[in-house]
Amino acid sequence: MSGLALVTGASRGIGDHIVRALLAAGWRVVGLSRSGQVADGAQGRVCDVTDAGVVDEVVASVVSEHGRIDLLVNNAGLVEPERPVWESEVEEWWQVLVTNVRGPYLLTRAVVPHMIAAGGGRIVNLNSGAGTRENPLLTAYTASKSALARLTGGTAAAGAEHGVRAFDLAPGVVETDMTHSMRMHEGRSDWTSPADVTALLLALAGGELDGFSGRMVRAGSDDLDQLRTRSSAGLGEGERMLRLRPWGDDDPLAG
């Protein structure tokens, strides 16, 4: 399957890998970034994904030119310096939430009506396993990724009847400027291959893993063939989703 893909954070890192993989698979690609730079073969647009007016204008322009958006990849992201929350800088901390949550929200809000009008579409949010657990030094990043999972799940639940599916794709630890800026990855040599990330992305984009709509898959850990099998068989309530774990059957929240 191919069509028109809209990718944020497309100028470098994981976004650049995703753009190139989609192009190689036959997709038409519009890449959004602050610089507007994008790999050869794609169309680059300057866009601040946190600005509602700019996002609405860019999405309307893309639809006007190309007729539809079949795939939205929310990849643009930010991480704060590693320090305890009480040592954080207020605006620096909050900007991580603005970029990692407001950005995908604005793009999803602008794109989904066009997907519904066209009969459906798919959204892939670049999430992180960090959003499923606590980190003493990255409270903004982990909070943003937890929130992003709720946006993914809510979009999938509301969009199902319209043929709109949404997924969380955790890319593992790919070697990028962002990961090199993090002390926790100093000296790391076991990086996740970008090819593993793009293989999952293409499978999600092509409809091979629709059973995971509203759920998370992770590059570097998941086996694609196993995911295909699980997707076809179906997953149970809460599987691959963020959930509160009760202490046992006698926990009042267990039901």
Secondary structure, DSSP 8 states (H G I E B T S, - for coil): ---EEEEESTTSHHHHHHHHHHHHTT-EEEEEESS----TTSEEEE--TT-HHHHHHHHHHHHHHHS---EEEE-------S--GGGS-HHHHHHHHIIIIIHHHHHHHHHHHHHHHHT-EEEEEE--GGGGS--TT-HHHHHHHHHHHHHHHHHHHHHGGGTEEEEEEE-----SHHHHT-GGGTT------HHHHHHHHHHHHTTTTGGGTTSEEETTT--HHHHHHHHHH---TTTTS-----SSTTSTT--
